[in-house]
């Protein structure tokens, strides 16, 4: 089974005051640099994505 390296779900709509993607919760910069981000930084971002998505959904 191939492991998915990115949290992207192909819904790339960046908006809101934080500029987070409505699909995955990352910023444009995080998405752009994802392949070169260090593993510990990816882990920190991944842990925060659920919180970001919840905030995005409340703002809608």
C-alpha positions as a LaTeX table, in Angstrom:
\begin{tabular}{lrrr}
\hline
Residue & $x$ (\AA) & $y$ (\AA) & $z$ (\AA) \\
\hline
Unk1 & 0.00 & 0.00 & 0.00 \\
Unk2 & 1.37 & 3.40 & $-0.99$ \\
Unk3 & 1.58 & 5.90 & 1.84 \\
Unk4 & 0.14 & 9.31 & 1.09 \\
Unk5 & 2.75 & 11.96 & 1.77 \\
Unk6 & 0.48 & 14.98 & 1.72 \\
Unk7 & $-2.75$ & 15.86 & 3.56 \\
Unk8 & $-4.08$ & 17.43 & 0.35 \\
Unk9 & $-7.56$ & 16.27 & $-0.70$ \\
Unk10 & $-7.62$ & 18.27 & $-3.98$ \\
Unk11 & $-9.86$ & 21.05 & $-2.70$ \\
Unk12 & $-7.41$ & 23.92 & $-2.96$ \\
Unk13 & $-9.36$ & 27.00 & $-1.90$ \\
Unk14 & $-7.34$ & 29.37 & 0.26 \\
Unk15 & $-9.41$ & 31.94 & 2.08 \\
Unk16 & $-10.32$ & 33.40 & 5.43 \\
Unk17 & $-8.27$ & 35.63 & 7.66 \\
Unk18 & $-5.65$ & 32.90 & 8.22 \\
Unk19 & $-5.29$ & 31.90 & 4.57 \\
Unk20 & $-5.79$ & 28.21 & 5.31 \\
Unk21 & $-6.92$ & 25.81 & 2.60 \\
Unk22 & $-10.56$ & 24.76 & 2.98 \\
Unk23 & $-9.61$ & 21.21 & 1.97 \\
Unk24 & $-6.56$ & 20.34 & 4.05 \\
Unk25 & $-6.01$ & 23.31 & 6.39 \\
Unk26 & $-2.49$ & 24.19 & 5.27 \\
Unk27 & $-1.36$ & 27.67 & 4.26 \\
Unk28 & $-0.24$ & 28.33 & 0.69 \\
Unk29 & 3.35 & 28.45 & 1.88 \\
Unk30 & 3.05 & 25.13 & 3.76 \\
Unk31 & 1.46 & 23.48 & 0.72 \\
Unk32 & 4.08 & 24.89 & $-1.64$ \\
Unk33 & 7.02 & 23.81 & 0.52 \\
Unk34 & 5.51 & 20.50 & 1.78 \\
Unk35 & 8.03 & 18.21 & 0.05 \\
Unk36 & 11.00 & 20.07 & 1.53 \\
Unk37 & 9.68 & 20.57 & 5.08 \\
Unk38 & 11.52 & 18.59 & 7.76 \\
Unk39 & 9.63 & 15.59 & 9.21 \\
Unk40 & 9.24 & 17.13 & 12.69 \\
Unk41 & 7.74 & 20.27 & 11.15 \\
Unk42 & 5.31 & 18.17 & 9.07 \\
Unk43 & 4.26 & 16.33 & 12.22 \\
Unk44 & 3.57 & 19.63 & 14.00 \\
Unk45 & 1.50 & 20.89 & 11.07 \\
Unk46 & $-0.41$ & 17.61 & 10.76 \\
Unk47 & $-1.31$ & 17.72 & 14.46 \\
Unk48 & $-2.77$ & 21.22 & 13.99 \\
Unk49 & $-4.78$ & 20.56 & 10.82 \\
Unk50 & $-7.89$ & 19.18 & 12.54 \\
Unk51 & $-8.10$ & 22.33 & 14.67 \\
Unk52 & $-7.66$ & 24.54 & 11.61 \\
Unk53 & $-10.37$ & 22.70 & 9.66 \\
Unk54 & $-12.77$ & 23.08 & 12.60 \\
Unk55 & $-12.13$ & 26.83 & 12.64 \\
Unk56 & $-12.63$ & 27.05 & 8.87 \\
Unk57 & $-15.97$ & 25.22 & 9.15 \\
Unk58 & $-17.17$ & 27.55 & 11.93 \\
Unk59 & $-16.31$ & 30.60 & 9.79 \\
Unk60 & $-18.49$ & 29.41 & 6.88 \\
\hline
\end{tabular}
